[in-house]
Amino acid sequence: MTKLAIKGGVPIKNTKESPWPVWPVWGKEEEKSLIEVLNSGVWSYNGPKEREFNKLFAEFTGTKYAICTVNGTVTLQLALEALGVGIGDEVILPGLTWQATAATIIDVNATPVMVDVCEDTWCIDPKEIEKAITPRTKAIIPVHLYGAFADMDAVMEIAKKHNLYVIEDCAHKHGGEWNGNKAGSIGDIGSFSYQLSKHLTAGEGGSMITNSLEIAEKLDALRNCGRRPEGEEYHDLDKGAGDYGDDGNFIQSGNLRITEFQAAILIEGLKRLPAQNANRDVNGDYLNTLLNNIPGVIPIKRDARETKKAYFNFAFRYNKVDFKGLPIEKFREALEAEIGIVVDSSYEPLNNCSLYVPHTKPARHKLNDAYWAEIDPTRFVLPISNKIFKDESVCIHHKVLMGTKADMDLIAAAIKKVYDNVDEIK
């Protein structure tokens, strides 16, 4: 008799009777706030909701300045521009990340230098950073991926040694902490996304955080058509001629502002975030203890220096040898059938990513033959990143961690069920 759901058996979780938690989360608070914005007639441009959220997010991250913009891709691009990264410069980043991390580097005419990741965390390998540094290196972009934190002690030590900027890609790490410091507050600039899947969301949007007044001034101007910033947090700025010209022509840029509707949603979401993160942390930790008892399943390493967890998805590593050679694609399909939610892989490594293809835009990126060759992603060798993507990665939406302890038992039971009955699909 068939046991596995993928072969017609009864699934471990009946999602019709007991559905997974809903994402995104909203309530009457958002409805009230959105109506306030609607009736105010102030729908964008440094409105009261945007100012309030910037203040709250700066306080939440323990930084002096927070600036909203349209999405997490633009936050990275503006961070690079504010730090003066451009033609002739190299920026080191992990090869296992969303394509925007690299795309924004070529958007400022700099060269992305991809390095491999640590197999136990899927985050950038500090040893590979050291190997990749050249006289042209200007910045490092560590990415805090899924449930893990990049080794920020090592990254900052390398940056200090070589006089490099650090931009933290925190699209997966709202509220996470390293040695008591919030993600994004450790490097020169922290970059956040509020896209729908993120664990603080307004559908779209992003924030940049920093402790530098000079950097904040540039970031704010870059997202607001080049205008000098407004607001009391900038009152210490010299209003005379700056690095980019006189008061009438501060810096060339465009309109990359968010709306008041987005800010209103973010204010309410930020109030919920600490409790949501704490719940996901408890459930994630408990689930990882269960996975430790199942052959062929390896939890992502949690560094002792990660003092607060912030899960974006729940990820773990798969070893097909213990599953009698079952290909990981079949394992994911079988697990998905048991728990009734999409089970996915990690991001595609950027040296062979269907969405990171800079050579499809010669009119924009072919500055010269040498640069054209430099931005060819296939020139990089990323064995660990490719192994993770092809053979090891299993990722489930973080909303499962917003469920109950019993839900975690079901996920573990589903994995064990596939293990025990692997011959049915092998």
N, C-alpha and C positions, 0 to 999 in steps of 0.2 A: 504494500500500500504506500502511495506517495506521501511523504511527510513535508517536504519543502513547499512553500507557497508558490514558488516559481514553477513547480511541477503539478500544481493543482491542489496542494494541501492547504490547511487552515493557517493563515498568517498569525504570527505571534501577537501583533497588535491589531485590533479591530478599530480602524480609524473612523468608521461611521458611528460607532457607539461611543468611542473615546478619542476624539480628534486631537491632534497636536495643538499646542498653543498657537494663536494667531499672531502673525507679524505683518505689518507694523502694529504697534499698540497705540490706541488713541481713546479719548473719552470726551465727556462733556466739557472738560477744561479746554481742549483744543477747539471745540465747536464755539464756545463762548469767546475765546480769544480771536478766532478767525472772523467772527461777526463784528467784533470791536474794530478790527482792521478795516473790514469792508465798509462799515458805517463812518469810519474816520475820514475816508477819502485819501489818506496818506498810505499809499500802497508800496512805496519803495523810496530809495534815495535817503539813506541815513535817518530813517524813521525811528520812532521811540522803541519799537520792538527790536529792531536790529541793534540799537545802542544797548538796550537792556541785555540782550543775549551776549553781545561781545563782552560786557562787563561780567556777566555770570560765568561765561566760559573761561575768561582769564582767571577769575577767582578759583574756579573748579580745577584748572590745570596748574595753578600756582605760578602763573606768569603775569607780567605787567601788561601785556597787550594781546588782544585777540581781534582778528579782522576777518569778517565773513566775505565770501565770494561765491561764484556760481557753482563750482563743483571741485572735487578733489584732484582733478587733472590740472585745473588752472592754479590751484594752490601750489602745486609743485613748480609749475612754470614761473609763476610770479616770485616764488622763493629764489629760484635760480637767477632771475633778472635782478632782484633786489640785492643779491650778493655779487653781482657783476660777472656772472658766469656767461661766457659766450665763445666767439670764434677763437679757436686755438686751445681751448681748455678741455680737459678730460674730467669726467665725473664717474666715480666708481659706484656701482650698484649691484645687487644680487641678480643672478640670472633667473631666479624663480620669483616672479612677482607679476602683477598686472601690467599690461603693456604700457600704460600711461607713465609709469615710472621712467621708462626709457624714452618714450615719445616726447615728453616735455624737454628732455635734454637736447634732442635734435631740433626741437622747436625754437631753442635759443641759439642754435648753430654751434653747440658744443658737441663733444664726442662721448657717447656712452661707452663705458668699459665694464663689461659684465664679468663677474666672478662667481664662483660656485658657493654653495651654501653648506651648512653643517647638516648632516643626515639626521641627527637626533632632534633638531629644532626647525629645520627648513629655513632658517634665517642666515644672513650673510656670514661667511666664514672669515674671521679677522686675519687668519694666516694668509688667505687669498687676497685680502685687501693689501697687505704689505707687499706681496709679490707684484701687484698691479700698479703700484705708485711709480710715476715718472715725473720729470720736471714740469710737465704740463698739467698734472693733476691739481684740481682746484677744490673739489668737494667730494664728499661721500654721502650717499643716500642709503642708510640702513632701513630695511623694511621689517616692521613687526608683523609677522605673517601668521594668520589664523590664530591659534591659541598661544603662540610663543613670542618671546621678546628677543630682539637682537642683543648681543653682548655689548651693552653700551659702555661698560668700563673699558673694554678693549678698543672699541671704536673711538672713544674720546681720547684715549691715550695715543692712538695712532694719529688722530687728527692734530693733537697738540704737538706731537713730535715732528710732523711734516707741515704744520701751519695750514691746515685744510679746514674748510667749512663743513658742517654736518647739518643735513636736512633730514629730519626723522619723518619717514612715511608712516603715519599712524592711522591709515584708513581702516585698519582692523583693531585699533587699540584704544578707543575712547575710554579713559578712566583707568587704564592699566598703570601700574607703578613699578619702577625699578629702584631698589634701595630707598623707597619712600618718595621718590620723585615721579610725578606724573609723566606718562609718555608724551613726547613732544616738547617737554620743558628742559631736556638734557642737552640737545644740540643747539645750534644757532637759531633754527626755525623748526617748528613742528607743523606738519601738514595733515589735515583731516578731511574726510569725505562724509557727506550726509546723504549719499545715494540710498535708494530704497532698501537694499539688503543690509546696510550698516546698522550697528546697534545703537546709534543715535542718528535719526533720519528725519528729513523733511521732504523726502522723495528725491530731491537733488540738493546740492549746496556743498559748501566746504568752508573750513576755517584755517587760518594761519596764526600761529602763536609765537611770541618771541619776548625776550627780556630786554632787547636793545631798542631804544627810542629811535635811533637812526634807521635801523632796519624796518621798524614798524611804520615810520613815516613813508618809506619807499613802498612798502607793501600796500598801505592804504591808498596811496596815490595811484599805484599801478592798477588797482581794481576800480578806480573812480576817475577814469578819463585823464589821469595825470595831475589832477588837482591836489593842492596841498591839503593835508588832513584837517578835519574839524574836530572839535570836542576837547574837553578839559584835560584829557589824558595826554594831549600834545602841547600843553601850554608852555612847556619848557623849551620848545623848539625855537631856534633862531629863525625868525621870519624874513631875514635878509636873503641875499642871493645864496643859493645852495649849490650842491655838486652838479646839478643838472640845468642850471640857468637861473634867471630871475624869477620873481614871484609869479609872473604872468605865464611862464613856460617852464614848469617844474620838470616834467618828464613825459615823454610820448607814451600814450597808452589808450585804452578803450574802456567801454562800459562793461564791467564784469561784476556788477553788484547783484546781491540777492534781493528778494522782495520781502515786504513786511509779513506776508502770509507765511513764508518759510520760517522767518524768525519767530513768529508766534508759535508755530508747531515745535520748533527747537527748544524754546523756553520750557514748554511743558514736558518735552521728552527728556530734557536734562534733569528735571526734578525726579523722574522715574529711574534714570540711568544707574545711580549707585545701588539701589535695591535690586534692579535687574541683573547687574554685574555680579552682585553678591550671590544671588540665587544660581546664576549660571556657574559661578565658581564652585559652590558647594556640590552641585550636581555633576559638574565636569570632573572634580576631584574624586567623587564617589565612583563615577563610571570608569575612570582610569584605574581605580583599585580593582574593579571587577575585570577589566581587560587584562590586567596583569596575570590573571589566572587562566587565560585562554591561550592555548598555543597558537603561534602564527600571527598574533596581534600585539603590536608594540605601541604603547602610549607615546605621545610627543613629550620630550623632556621638559620638565618645569624647573627652571633655574631657581636656586634658593634665594637669589637676589631679586626675584620677581615678587614683590611684596603685596601686589594686588593684581589679580588676574582679570583679563577682559577678553572673553572668547569671541572671535568672529568665526562662526561655524565650529563644529567639533570635528577634529581631525585625528587620525591615527595611522600607523604604518602597518602594512600587510606583508606577510611572508608566505609566498605560495608553496614553498617547500613543505611547510607544516599542513597545508591544505591539499596535499597529494598532487601538487603541480597545477591546481585550478587557476586559470588566468584571472587576473585581478578584475577584468571587465565582468566576468561571470560571477565573481564574488559580489561585486557591487550590485549587480542585477538581482541576485538571490537575496541579499540583505534588504534591498529596496522593497522587494515583494513582501518580506516579512514585517517590515515596520511602516510601510505605507507613506514614505517620504523619499524624495530624490536623494540618492547617494552618488556623489560625484568624485572626480579626481581633483588634484591640485591644479593651479594655473599651468598652462603650457610654458616650458622654459623659453626664454626670449630668443635663444639662438635658432629656434625652429617653431615660431609661434604664428598661427594663422592671422592674428590681429596686429602683429608688429612687423610690418613690411615696408620699411622706409624707401626701398628702391621702387615702390609703385608711384612715388611722387617726385620725379626728377626736376620738375619745374620749381619745386620748393626747396628740395634738399641737395640737389647736385651743385654745390657751390663751386667745386672743382673736382678733378679726378681723384686727388688724394683723399679729400673728405668723403667722396662717394664710396671709396674703398673702406674707409674707417667705419662708416655707419652700416656696413654689411653685417648683420647679426650672425651670419653663419660662420664668421671667422673665429668665433669664440667656442671653446670646448668646455662643456659643463656636464661632466659625467654624473655627478651626484644629483644635480637638478633633474636630469633626464631619467635617472633611475627612480627618483621619487615620483615623477609624473607617470612614467610608463608601468612601473612595477609595484609601487608601495603606497601611494596616497589614497586615502579614503576620507571623504569630507561630507558632513551632514550639516544642514542649516542650524544655526545657533538657537533657533526657536525650540528645538527639542530639549535644550538645557533649561528652558523656562518651565518645563513640566515638573513632575513629581519624582521622588526617589523611586517609586514603583515604575515610572517610565524608563528610568535608567536601568532598572533590572530587566525590563523588556528588551532594551537595545542589546544588552549583554547576552540575554537568553537567545536572541535572534542570531547573533554572531556564533554562539555555541551550537545552535541548531544547524547552521550551515556547516560548521566544522564536523559535527557528528554525522551529517548525512551528505557529505561532499560527493560520495560515489554516485548519488542520484543525478548530478549534473556534470560530473567529470567526463 
